[in-house]
Amino acid sequence: MNLSPAIPILRIFSVEKAREFYIDFLGFKLDWEHTFGENFPLYMQVSRSGLTLHLSEHYGDATPGSAAYIPIDDADALQRELIAKDYRHAKPGVEDVEWARQVRLTDPFGNRLCFSQPKE
């Protein structure tokens, strides 16, 4: 039996703000999106490198304010990339903690993303 990587589901409240944050700022690509019809909530998948996220407007799919711990191999490179985009709602820094170098972000819906480069 194989276990595959988990795919976090993050609650969103605005498709426009989600696209601005996840696609324009963080550099994810839109893989697909789904609604059950006109004027229904959106469910979409975005990905970057080996990370896949599901973003959902559906009530009950996820709790606003969730957190995702995301291992990365170069926190400084990610921070430089994000700062260069000059996104008005986030100017992330790099934080050293005992076990890692981290770039922490909060999306427009209160979900926390911790990009973490383990220390050797």
Secondary structure, DSSP 8 states (H G I E B T S, - for coil): --------EEE-S-HHHHIIIIIIIT--EEEEEE-SSTTS--EEEEEETTEEEEEE-STTSS-TT-EEEEE-S-HHHHHHHHHHTT-TT-----EEETTEEEEEEE-TTS-EEEEEEE--
